[in-house]
Amino acid sequence: MFQQVMKRRRWRPVFLVDIALPRDVEEGVGALENVYLYNIDDLQQVAAATDSNRKVSVDVARAMVLKQVDDFVSWHTAREVGPLIEELFSKSHGIAKDEVQRTLNKLPELTAEQRQQVEELARRIVNKLLNDPVRAVRESGTGSSPFVRAVAKLFKLGE
Protein backbone atom coordinates (compact mmCIF):
# COMPACT_ATOMS: atom_id res chain seq x y z
CA MET A 1 0.00 0.00 0.00
CA PHE A 2 2.82 2.42 0.83
CA GLN A 3 4.53 1.65 -2.46
CA GLN A 4 1.54 3.33 -4.14
CA VAL A 5 2.06 6.40 -1.97
CA MET A 6 5.75 6.49 -2.90
CA LYS A 7 4.90 6.19 -6.59
CA ARG A 8 2.56 9.18 -6.38
CA ARG A 9 5.28 11.11 -4.56
CA ARG A 10 7.73 10.18 -7.34
CA TRP A 11 9.90 8.35 -4.81
CA ARG A 12 10.85 11.52 -2.93
CA PRO A 13 12.11 10.81 0.60
CA VAL A 14 9.53 10.25 3.33
CA PHE A 15 10.23 10.47 7.06
CA LEU A 16 7.80 8.48 9.26
CA VAL A 17 7.61 8.32 13.05
CA ASP A 18 5.41 5.57 14.45
CA ILE A 19 5.00 5.96 18.20
CA ALA A 20 1.82 3.92 18.49
CA LEU A 21 1.61 0.69 20.47
CA PRO A 22 0.86 -1.58 18.75
CA ARG A 23 2.61 -0.12 15.76
CA ASP A 24 0.55 1.44 12.98
CA VAL A 25 3.18 1.13 10.22
CA GLU A 26 4.56 -2.26 9.17
CA GLU A 27 8.34 -2.70 9.50
CA GLY A 28 8.59 -3.59 5.81
CA VAL A 29 7.67 -0.01 4.89
CA GLY A 30 11.01 1.09 6.36
CA ALA A 31 12.81 -1.17 3.88
CA LEU A 32 11.43 0.76 0.89
CA GLU A 33 13.77 3.09 -0.94
CA ASN A 34 13.70 6.70 0.35
CA VAL A 35 11.49 5.75 3.29
CA TYR A 36 12.85 6.53 6.74
CA LEU A 37 10.73 4.81 9.39
CA TYR A 38 11.37 5.33 13.08
CA ASN A 39 9.39 3.69 15.85
CA ILE A 40 9.26 4.11 19.61
CA ASP A 41 12.17 1.65 20.09
CA ASP A 42 14.39 3.74 17.79
CA LEU A 43 13.49 6.88 19.70
CA GLN A 44 14.25 5.18 23.02
CA GLN A 45 17.71 4.17 21.71
CA VAL A 46 18.41 7.76 20.68
CA ALA A 47 17.19 8.98 24.07
CA ALA A 48 19.40 6.43 25.87
CA ALA A 49 22.45 7.47 23.83
CA THR A 50 21.72 11.12 24.53
CA ASP A 51 21.26 10.34 28.22
CA SER A 52 24.68 8.67 28.47
CA ASN A 53 26.29 11.61 26.63
CA ARG A 54 24.54 13.94 29.03
CA LYS A 55 25.88 12.03 32.03
CA VAL A 56 29.43 12.36 30.68
CA SER A 57 28.84 16.07 30.09
CA VAL A 58 27.49 16.47 33.62
CA ASP A 59 30.60 14.79 35.04
CA VAL A 60 32.86 17.06 32.97
CA ALA A 61 30.88 20.14 34.03
CA ARG A 62 30.96 19.04 37.67
CA ALA A 63 34.75 18.65 37.53
CA MET A 64 35.07 22.11 35.96
CA VAL A 65 32.90 23.69 38.65
CA LEU A 66 34.82 21.95 41.45
CA LYS A 67 38.13 23.17 40.03
CA GLN A 68 36.82 26.72 39.79
CA VAL A 69 35.50 26.54 43.37
CA ASP A 70 38.89 25.27 44.59
CA ASP A 71 40.65 28.06 42.67
CA PHE A 72 38.28 30.64 44.15
CA VAL A 73 38.75 29.33 47.69
CA SER A 74 42.54 29.43 47.23
CA TRP A 75 42.36 32.96 45.85
CA HIS A 76 40.04 34.09 48.65
CA THR A 77 42.27 32.51 51.28
CA ALA A 78 45.37 34.17 49.84
CA ARG A 79 43.49 37.44 49.76
CA GLU A 80 42.40 37.03 53.36
CA VAL A 81 45.90 36.27 54.66
CA GLY A 82 47.59 38.69 52.26
CA PRO A 83 47.71 41.60 54.71
CA LEU A 84 49.24 39.34 57.37
CA ILE A 85 51.91 38.13 54.93
CA GLU A 86 52.59 41.69 53.80
CA GLU A 87 52.99 42.80 57.41
CA LEU A 88 55.33 39.86 58.12
CA PHE A 89 57.55 40.76 55.17
CA SER A 90 57.46 44.47 55.96
CA LYS A 91 58.35 43.97 59.60
CA SER A 92 61.12 41.48 58.82
CA HIS A 93 62.65 43.63 56.08
CA GLY A 94 62.46 46.65 58.39
CA ILE A 95 64.39 44.80 61.10
CA ALA A 96 66.95 43.60 58.55
CA LYS A 97 67.32 47.11 57.12
CA ASP A 98 67.93 48.57 60.59
CA GLU A 99 70.54 45.93 61.38
CA VAL A 100 72.27 46.38 58.01
CA GLN A 101 72.40 50.13 58.61
CA ARG A 102 73.97 49.60 62.07
CA THR A 103 76.58 47.31 60.51
CA LEU A 104 77.29 49.65 57.61
CA ASN A 105 77.79 52.55 60.03
CA LYS A 106 80.57 50.51 61.65
CA LEU A 107 82.18 49.89 58.24
CA PRO A 108 82.66 53.34 56.65
CA GLU A 109 85.38 52.06 54.31
CA LEU A 110 82.88 50.01 52.22
CA THR A 111 82.20 51.21 48.70
CA ALA A 112 78.67 51.98 47.49
CA GLU A 113 78.65 48.71 45.58
CA GLN A 114 79.70 46.74 48.64
CA ARG A 115 77.03 48.48 50.72
CA GLN A 116 74.45 47.53 48.10
CA GLN A 117 75.64 43.91 48.16
CA VAL A 118 75.26 43.77 51.97
CA GLU A 119 71.73 45.22 51.69
CA GLU A 120 70.88 42.67 48.97
CA LEU A 121 72.29 39.86 51.14
CA ALA A 122 70.03 40.85 54.04
CA ARG A 123 66.99 41.08 51.73
CA ARG A 124 67.65 37.59 50.30
CA ILE A 125 68.16 36.09 53.77
CA VAL A 126 64.83 37.52 54.98
CA ASN A 127 63.02 36.23 51.88
CA LYS A 128 64.51 32.75 52.27
CA LEU A 129 63.74 32.58 55.98
CA LEU A 130 60.13 33.63 55.40
CA ASN A 131 59.53 31.43 52.35
CA ASP A 132 58.37 28.31 54.23
CA PRO A 133 56.27 30.10 56.88
CA VAL A 134 54.55 32.21 54.22
CA ARG A 135 53.80 29.14 52.08
CA ALA A 136 52.38 27.39 55.15
CA VAL A 137 50.21 30.41 55.97
CA ARG A 138 48.85 30.51 52.40
CA GLU A 139 48.06 26.79 52.46
CA SER A 140 46.65 26.71 55.99
CA GLY A 141 43.27 28.17 55.24
CA THR A 142 41.56 31.36 56.26
CA GLY A 143 42.93 34.13 58.40
CA SER A 144 40.99 32.73 61.33
CA SER A 145 42.72 29.32 61.25
CA PRO A 146 44.67 28.42 64.42
CA PHE A 147 47.92 28.20 62.46
CA VAL A 148 47.55 31.69 60.99
CA ARG A 149 46.65 33.10 64.41
CA ALA A 150 49.73 31.36 65.87
CA VAL A 151 52.00 32.89 63.20
CA ALA A 152 50.50 36.32 63.89
CA LYS A 153 51.11 35.87 67.60
CA LEU A 154 54.65 34.49 67.21
CA PHE A 155 55.74 37.35 64.96
CA LYS A 156 53.62 39.91 66.86
CA LEU A 157 51.65 40.91 63.79
CA GLY A 158 48.41 42.85 63.71
CA GLU A 159 48.97 44.45 67.08
Buried (B, 14 or more C-beta within 10 A) or exposed (E): EBEEEBEEEEEEEBEBEBEEEEEEBEEEBBEBEEBEBBBEEBEEEEEEEEEEEEEEEEEEEEEEEEEEEEEEEEEEBEEBBEEBBEBBBEBBBEEBBEEBEEEBEEEEEBEEEEBEEBBEEBBEEBBEEBEEBBEEBBEBBEBEBEEBBEBBEEBEBEE
